[in-house]
Amino acid sequence: LLLGSLLGFELIGKVPPTLHTPLMSGANAVSGITMLAALSLIIKAGNNNLPLLVIASISLGFALFNVIGGFLVTDRMLAMFSRKPIKRKDDLR
């Protein structure tokens, strides 16, 4: 886990800022697939397979956290590129 975190940090650090949004979109797609797999495992596990139910629930929670965080970061990055309204001198607001 530590090695994967360090490798991910190193790789993301070398990505130019213009590619962060497409990279985040790809990560969201992978996490979406993980969410679907976890949901299907929860449905198949039912009440009779508690260890599988717990592992699938934890997996669903992590994937959901990643998707929500990815959308928030992507939205914030896209807001950086939006144009701000031009203020005129005769504007009374």
N, C-alpha and C positions, 0 to 999 in steps of 0.2 A: 504494500500500500504506500509506504514511504517512497520507494523507488519510483512507482508510477506517478506520484504527486510531483516529485522533483523533475521527472522527465517531462510531464505535462507543463509545468511551470517554465522549464527551459524552452520547450517548443513554442508555447504561446508567446513568450517574450521575444522571439525572433520573427513573429508574424507582423508585417507592416500594418499600421492602423486602418488602412483602407480595406484590408481583408478580414477585419474582426467580425463585421456584420455577417458576411457569408459563412464564416467559420462557426459563428453562434447559431446560424440557421441550420447548419448541418448537425451540430450537437443537439439542437432541439428535435430534429427529425429522429435521431438515434434514441433519444430519451422517450419520444413518443412511441416508438416501437417497443421499448422496454416497458412502458406503461401498459400497452396492449397485451404483452406477454404476461405481465404480472396480474392483470385483470382476468385473463383466461385461466391462469393457475388458481386464482382465488375462487373462481366459479367452479372449476373442476375439483378442487380440494374439498369443498363443502365443509361440513362440521366434523368429519371423521378423520381427517389428516391434519392434526394441529401443527406439527413442525413445518409442513409445506405451506400452510396458511400463514404462519408467522413470517417465514422467509419471503413469501410473495408480498405480504403487506409491507414489510420493510423495504423491499425493492420498489414497490409502488410509491411509497413515501419519498424515497430518494430521487426517483425519476420525476415525480411531480415537482419536487423542490427545484430540480435542475431546469425543468421546462419553464416554471414561473420565473426563476432567476434569469434565465436566458432571454425571455421576452422583456423583462424589465431592463436588462442591460442593453438589449437591441433597441428598445424604445428610447432609452436615454442617449444612445449613440446617434440615432437618427435625428433626435431633437437638436443635436449639436450642428447638424448640417442644414437645418431649416432656417429660412430667412426671417429675420425679425422685422416687424412693421416699421416703416420709416415714420419718424415723428416730424411733423411740420411745426413751424413756429406759430402759425395761426391756430393750432389745435388747442382748445381750451381745457382739455382734460388733464 
